[in-house]
Amino acid sequence: MFSDFGVLNYWTYLIGAIFIILVPGPNTFFVLRTGAAHGIRIGYLAALGVFVGDAVLMFLSYAGVATLIKTTPVLFNVVRYLGAIYLLYLGGKMLWSVLKKQQGAHDAQAEPPSAILKRALTLSLTNPKAILFYVSFFVQFIDIHAQTPGLAFLILAITLEVVSFAYLSFLIVSGSLVTRYVRTRKKLAKIGNSLIGLVFVGFAARLAFLQS
């Protein structure tokens, strides 16, 4: 399938893409938390930020920026530490929010949709490992001798986005349904927010200590 467009072993790629999407990461947890906290519509807004960010990273991969980052340690480290700092900020903010509620503070005013979209986009773009991954993964399924390697890259990118959309849709809907149950049980809500906050702090530490 799609071999005429320069795509190699499409079904193998599809299976690999599904498993890759299923591996939890910062984007996954952010969309899940947003859908659970703000509902389905805002959850999809967060997912949109992730889709746009991933599309930008995939384009940069195709344009060769990934090679530049990989071969320039200083540039890689700058992007890596910016990503780690942002993840640490998100995790700390979640934990602080839980702490304030435990101290009896009122819930903060809901974030505007534009802020959630920007946060999801920033979260997606500040992951230097993602752009390097796209290159190393896509290149295995593109016939470099094809007349239209760019079209092959586009087909693979769209496939990955469709799989991501399906998975994030499941998380958004299920998260929203679970929230209806958890909303009346404040202890469960606090535990859930605390765990997600700790997960983001863990992702920050992991990214900070990764090597190029």
Residue pairs with C-beta under 8 A, 6 or more apart in sequence:
1 7
1 10
1 11
2 10
2 152
2 155
3 10
5 146
5 148
5 151
5 152
5 155
6 142
6 143
6 146
6 147
6 148
6 149
6 151
6 152
7 13
7 141
7 142
7 143
7 152
7 155
7 156
8 140
8 141
8 142
8 143
9 141
10 141
10 155
10 159
12 141
13 140
13 141
13 156
13 159
14 159
14 163
16 137
17 159
17 160
17 163
18 163
20 137
20 160
21 160
21 163
21 164
21 167
22 167
25 127
25 203
26 87
26 90
26 123
26 127
26 200
26 203
27 50
27 53
27 120
27 123
27 124
28 167
28 168
28 171
29 196
29 199
29 200
30 46
30 50
30 90
30 119
30 120
30 123
31 43
31 46
31 47
31 50
31 120
31 168
31 171
31 172
32 171
32 172
32 175
32 196
33 94
33 175
33 193
33 196
34 42
34 43
34 45
34 46
34 116
34 120
34 172
35 42
35 43
35 44
35 46
35 171
35 172
35 173
35 175
35 176
36 43
36 175
36 176
36 178
36 179
36 182
36 192
37 179
38 110
38 111
38 116
39 176
40 172
40 173
40 176
42 113
42 116
43 171
43 172
43 175
43 176
44 169
44 172
45 113
45 116
45 117
45 120
46 116
46 117
46 119
46 120
47 120
47 165
47 168
47 169
47 172
48 117
48 120
49 116
49 117
49 118
49 119
49 120
49 121
49 123
49 124
50 120
50 121
50 123
50 124
50 164
50 168
51 161
51 164
51 165
52 121
52 124
53 120
53 121
53 122
53 123
53 124
53 125
54 124
54 130
54 160
54 161
54 164
55 157
55 161
56 124
56 125
57 124
57 125
57 127
57 130
57 131
57 134
58 134
58 138
58 153
58 157
58 160
60 66
60 131
61 131
61 134
61 135
61 138
62 150
62 153
65 131
66 131
66 132
66 134
66 135
67 135
68 75
69 75
69 76
69 79
69 128
69 131
69 132
70 76
70 132
70 212
73 212
76 128
76 212
77 212
79 126
79 128
80 128
80 207
80 208
80 210
80 212
81 208
82 126
83 126
83 127
83 128
83 207
84 204
84 205
84 207
84 208
85 204
86 122
86 123
86 126
86 204
87 123
87 126
87 200
87 201
87 203
87 204
87 207
88 200
88 201
88 204
90 119
90 123
90 197
90 200
91 197
91 198
91 199
91 200
91 201
91 202
91 203
91 204
92 197
92 201
93 197
94 193
94 194
94 196
94 197
94 200
95 194
95 197
95 198
95 201
97 108
97 193
98 190
98 193
98 194
98 197
100 108
101 107
101 190
102 190
124 130
127 207
128 212
129 207
129 210
138 153
138 156
138 157
141 152
141 156
142 149
142 152
142 153
142 156
143 149
143 152
146 152
182 188
182 189
182 192
183 189
